[in-house]
Amino acid sequence: MKAALSSVPEKQQQDSEFLRDVLEGLGGKRKTLPCKYLYDEVGSRLFEDICEVSDYYLTRTEASIFATNLKDIADKIGPEALLIEPGAGNCEKIEALLAQLESPKGYYPIDISPEILLNAERRIKANQPEMQVWSAVGDFTQPDVWDQLTQLPSRKRVVFFPGSTIGNFEPDKAEQLLELFAANLGAGDGLLIGTDLVKDSVRLERAYHDSEHVTERFNKNLLNRINTELEADFDLSLFAHRAFYHQLRKRVEMHLVSLKDHSVSVAGTRVDFSEGETIHTENSHKYSISDFNQLLARGGFRPICHWKDAAASYAIHYAQAI
């Protein structure tokens, strides 16, 4: 793997950006923290645990759709494709697809964690020794992590974006992300993307406030990360995890709720909390098929087809760049 591993200056830059984003988010009238910071090494492991929880249907359902339709999906992609996976994580989801493709040109994962990418490459190389793997360490919403693509061989490029990650973005930001994907593809290149579908609020809220409290640990780990990396003194016992479905905005919101009036220091900056005040940490937007097709079109893609589970709770879409 030709990974651009973080140098010391890059690490310092990441820490500076993290501090800036945290102070900006906690200094607003309504406190927020960017959801991308949930996924450090500990957070990524906790998210893997979430995917095993019975209440969290999304990963299980998506995997079932892929398993049932893998040959059809591979046929839609076609031969000699280079697959690009933004936010690849442990890269497990793509392995079966890479194995099914006809003469794939390679795999280009993007992730903020170099350690996770290196571990993923070892596993892919062990299972598919002939597979070419390149990578970029960084934030996939930033154009520079896509630069290496211009030098890589392919007959066709396909962005692989599973896990309903698109739902973490506000609709206007989701459109901008799709535009970024399209800008790095040619006409007729592909996008394979997963979305959670609109459904009853009880099932949605249970998925994000699971009975085993794994999502709570995942959410609170962000405060642990701020404590460790930014010399903060959050007391995790003074915050509660909250998740609810916002019917009008068609999204599940995750918050950390302050249980009492208190103050926290972050890198020497005081942040005051009132009892009941929340830190908004993540959104997960839900889509109908028609709404998502419209979003795809606005983002520079032509919807081709989609696959759903029998209960119509989740969908995998294939679209082509215009």
Secondary structure, 3 states (H helix, E strand, C coil): CECCCCCHHHHHHHHHHHHHHHHHHHCCCCCECCHHHHCCHHHHHHHHHHCCCCCCHHHHHHHHHHHHHHHHHHHHHCCCEEEEEECCCCCHHHHHHHHHCCCCCEEEEEECCHHHHHHHHHHHHHHCCCCCEECEECCCCCHHHHHHHHHCCCCEEEEEECCCHHHHCCHHHHHHHHHHHHHCCCCCCEEEEEEEECCCHHHHHHHHCCCCCHHHHHHHHHHHHHHHHHCECCCHHHEEEEEEEECCCCEEEEEEEECCCEEEEECCEEEEECCCCEEEEEEEECECHHHHHHHHHHCCEEEEEEEECCCCCEEEEEEEEC
